[in-house]
């Protein structure tokens, strides 16, 4: 089943400059597969049990954020973005808060799960109904499923910086799906769609879901919902990638002060699509859908990468020595470039990305990038190139060092999608 994308009005919030980090986007962006225009939702009985109408999002956000004690901290984390503007000493001492946006998202999802677990006063429901144009009975029917999604955020929303498909614990997943089935068809449809559009390995999710479906009173209906979810996820990504290609085509690169914090098609989404296409190779019934998806994601991935490269060439990097927070953020961004190349190249050809990488390497070796030392430039360029052997730049650099260092044999292990060196070459 094909689920529509966000309404034109909702899309326009992000079309001018691309995705922007706000409390709204961090709270609801992971739900994109189950959010549809209200007009479509109200017309279709099928969509009414499989999706959330977009006009309900803003009333929900207001209720979730109302009297939120940590709202100011969330705003501060969003302001810090990808960590580029962290102070010299991080005021958030916990290491797991090193990615401010991810921590802000976690806090928002925890808040949503807590608020939606409590009864909503009738006066608030009436106000939500008036704002969204939905009946209070419809809103009350949706809330348990939405609450379950936020309560199970660790299953449905995977960290954005990792790209290897997650193999969930089968027992935990089965328990989650049993609880989901107890909440009804709407929660079941939400859960299956979100599990399959996140980085969860479909080879684990689908058999586990079918096993849980088999023990339900009307097993045939639940099994059909499993099959519909798999078919629908290909079309969901297909529609999304087509929309992303059109949106990026309207954007022209301009000078920026830093790199984008959120992308249209994150590396982990590309990894999920890659896993779905690989899955279709073993299940021929999804072959046609996977072929269409391959074409649309290849186009979207190339368009996004080309724009990111051109934007990187226009960034006004500091001319003084960079602080640690900037160096860490810069390395994370380079790693993301490399992930996008590795994944994007799997949808089309690596040659489609070679030119962009070469541009970046040339740019960061330029004398005008004065904030990086020569060793840091080598580190950055080798990370971007993901070479399996030491680059001529590094060999030349080693020859300049004193003889004890010069005489050491340099051994380089094969580069994976993680950092090839230590956290810093400084």
N, C-alpha and C positions, 0 to 999 in steps of 0.2 A: 504494500500500500504506500502510495506517495503522499507524504505530508507536506503541505505548503510551507514556504519560508515565512519569515516575519512580514507583517504588512508593510506597505510602502512608507507609511508614516513612521513606523518604528525603524525601518532601514535608514531613513534619511538622517537619523541621529548620528549615524556612523559613517555615512558615505562621503562626507567632505574631506576628512583626514584619515579615515580608517578607524579601527576599533580604539576606543579610549577607555582608560581605567577609571571607573567611578564605582560608588557603592552599588549602583543599579546593575552595571555590566558584570561586576564580579559576583554579585548575588545570583543573577539570572542567566548569564552567558552559558554556563554549562548545561542549561536546560534547553538550548536552542532546538534540539530535535523534537521536542514536544510542545513547542509554542507556535501557534498559528493565528492568523487574523481572526478576530471575533466574528466577522461576517461569515467566514467559512465554517467556523466552529458551530454557529447557531443554525446553519443550513443543513449540516450533515450529522445524522445520529451516530455514524461511525466515528467521525472526528470528535464528537462530544465525549466519548469514553477513552480516547487515545491521546488527547492533547489538552493544553492549557490555552485559553483565549488570551491574546496579548493585552487586551484592555484590563485584565485582572492584575497585571504585574505591578503597575504603579500603586493601586490601593494596597496591595500586599506589601510592597516596599515601605510605604508609609506606616503601616501597622507594625511591621517587623522592626523598623528603626525607631518607633515611638518610645521615648524614655529609655533608650539604649545606653546604659552607663559607659560603654566602651566606644561609643560612636566617634568621639574625638580621636581616640587612638587609631581606629580604623582609618579615619581621614588622614592622620599623620602617616600611616603605613602606605596609603595610596599615593600620598605626596612624594614619598621616598622612591616609589616606582620599583625599578629593578635593582635598587641598591646603589645606583650611581651617585646619589646625593646624601648618602649616609655620612654622619659626622665622623671625625677621626676615631672617636671611641663610640661604638654602637651603644646607644642607650638601652637597647633591647638585648640583654646579655645572652639570652638563650640562643644557642647555635641554630636551632630549627627555625628561627625567625630571620635567617640571613636573606631569604627571599621575601621582601615585605609584602608584595602583592599576594603571594600564596598564603601568608599568614593572615592577611586581611580577609581573604576569601574564606579561610577556615573559620575565622571568628564570625563572619556573616552567616555561614551555613549553620554553625552551632546556634547562633541567635535565632535563625529562622526555625530550626527544629524545635527549640524550646518554646518560642512564642506560639507556633502552630499546634503544639501539643496541648495547649490550654483552650478551653471553650472561648469563642469569640462572642462578646456581647451582641445582643440583637441590634442595638443602635449602630454598632460598627458595621455589622453585616448589611444593614439597610443602606448605610453610607457607601459601602463597597458596591452594592448593587446599583445604586444611583450613578456612581462614577463609572463603573464598567459596562453598564447596560445589560447586566446579567441578572437573572432571578436569584434571590437569596438561596433557594433550594439547590440551584446549580452550583453556587459557590460552596455551600456546605458539603455537597457531594464530592467536590474536587479536593477540599482541604486535607482529608486524611491521606490521600495519595501523595500530595505535595509534601506533607509533613514527613512521610516515610522516606521520600527521596532525600530530603535534607538530613534526616536522622541517619541515613545510610550513606552519607557523602563520601566516606572513605572507599566505598565500593564503586560509586557512580562517577566521582570526579577525581581523576588521577592527576598527580603533579605535572605541570606543564613542561618542566625541564628535562624529564626523562622520556626516552622514546622506545625502549625495549618493551614489547607487550608484556603485561602483567599476567602471571598465572595465579589466579585467586585460589585460596584454600577451598577445596570442594565442599567440605563440611560447613564452613562459614557461609559459602554461597548458597548451599541448599537451605540452610536455616533462614537466610535472608529471603529467598524465593518462597519458602513456605509461609513466612509472615506476610509477604507481599500478596500471595494468593488469598490469604485470609482477609486481606483488606478489599478484595474484589478485583474485577476485570480491569478497571481503570489503573489501579496501582500496578497490576501485572504488566499491562501494556507500557506504562511509564518505565518500569524497571527493566524490561527486556530491551527496549529501545536505547535507554541510557547505558546499559551494560555493554551493548554492542557498538555504540558510538564512542565509548571510552577506550582505553588501552587494554581492557580485559581480553584475554585470548579467547577467541570465539570457539576454539576447539574444546575449551572447558565450559564456557557459558552455555552453549547450546545443548550438549548432552545433559548437563545438570538441570537445566530448565525443563527439558523433556522428561527427565526422571521425576521431577516434582509434579509436572503436569499429569503423569500417568497415575498418580495416587489421588488426584482430585475426583470428586463425585462424577463430574461430566468431563472425563479425561479427553474425549475427542475435541471438545471446544477449546480446551487449554492447549492441546497440541497444535491445533490450527492457528491459534494465536502466536505460538512459537514460530511456525513457518511464515506467517505474515510479517512478523517482526524482522526476520532475516531478509525477506524479499524487500521490505520497506526500507531497510537501512542503506541498501545500495542506491535506491532512488533518492533518499534523503541527502546523501553525500553528493550525488550527481547534481541535484538542484542547487545545493550550496556552492559547489565548485563553479558552476556556470554563473551564479550570481557574483561570486568573488571576482571572476575574470572580468565581468562587466564593470564592477565597481572600481577595480584597480585601473582599468582602461581610462577612467575619468580623472585619475590623479596624476599630477605632474610633480616630479621631485623638486623640492625647494630646499634652501639651506635650513638645517636643523641644528639645535644645540646638543642633541643626544640621539641615540638610537630609539627606535620604537619599542615600547614596553610590551604591547600586545600586537599580535599579527592576525591577519584574516585566517590563515591556515597554518596553525602551529605545527611544529615538528611532530608532536605526539599524535595529532590528528592525521598527519600524513602516514605515520607508522600504523595507525589503526586501519586506514584505507588500504595500505599495503598488505596487512594481514587478511583483510576481507577479500582482496583480489587473489591472494594465495589460496585462501579457503575455497574460492570458486573454482580454482584449478583442479581441486579434488572432488568437487560436487558440480557436475556439468550443468545441472538445472539452473545454476546462477551464472552461467558463462556469458550470456548476452548482457545481463545487467552489469557484470564486472567489466566487460569490454567497453561499454558506454562510460562507466565510471573511470576507467583507465584514461580514456581520451580527455574527459573533462578535468580530472585532477592534474594531468600532465600540463594542460594549458594554464590552469590556475597557479600551479606551483612555479612554472617558468615566469609567469607575469609577476608574481609576488617577488621572486628572487631578483629579477631584473630591476624592479623598483627599489628594493632594499639596497642593492649595490649602488645604484645611482644616488640614493639618499646618503649612503655612507661616504661617498666621495665629496659630498657637500657639507659634512658635519664640521663645525668649527671647534676642533679639539683644543684644549688648553695648551699654551706654549711653554708653560712652566712644568716642572716635574709633577707627575700625576700622583694624587693620594692613593692609598691602598684601595679605597672603595671604588674609585674610577678604574684602577687596574683590574680588580676582580670583575667588575661589570663589563669591562672591555673584553676580558677573556671569555666570559660567559657568552657574550654576543658573538665572538669568533667561533665558539663551539656551536652555537646555534646556526651560524652560516654553514658550517661544515655538515651539520646534521641535515639541513635543508638540501644541500648538494647531494649527499649520499642517498636521501630518500627521493628527492625530485628526479635524480638520475635514474632511479629504478622504474619510474613511470615513463620516461622517454629515453634520453641518452645522456651519458655523462658529458659528452661534448657540448650539450646545450648550456652547461654551467661552467665549462672550463674558462671561457672568455671572461666571465664575471669574476671568478676567483683570481685570474691573472691580473685583472684591473685592480683588485683590492691589494694584492701582494705588491704590485708596483707602487701603489699609493702609499702603503705603510712603510715602504723602504725609502720614501722620498725624504729629502732633508728638511722639508717644510713641517713635517710632523716632529716637532722638537721636544715634545713632552716625554717621548719614549727613548730609552737608551738603545744602543745598537743591539745589545743582547735581547732586550725586550722586543725589538722589531723582528729579530730572527724568530723568537718564540712565537710571536703573533702570526708571522707569515707561514711558518711550518705548521702551525695549528690550522690555518686556513687551507693550506695545500693538502694536509693529511698525507704527507709523503711516507713511503715505506723505507726510505733510506735518508741519511743526513743530507741536507741541502748543501750546494756549493757555498752558500752564504755562511753556514755554520762551519764548514771545513776551513774556509778562509779565515774565519774568526779564530778558530782553534790554533791556526798556524801563527797568529800574532801573539799568542800567550807564551809564558815562559816554558822552557823545555820539559820540566816534569809533567806539566799538563799536556803539552804538545805530544809527548811520547806515549800517552795512554791510548789504548785501543778504544775507539768509540763504537759501541754496540747499540743499535736501535731496534727495539722490538716493533712488531707490526702494530700499526695504529688502529685502534678501535674507535667507536663513537664517543669514547670518554677522552679526557684530556691526555695527551701523549706525554706531557712532562708533569712536574710537580705543580702545585697551585701557583707558584710564582718563580720567575726566572731572575728575579731581581737580586 
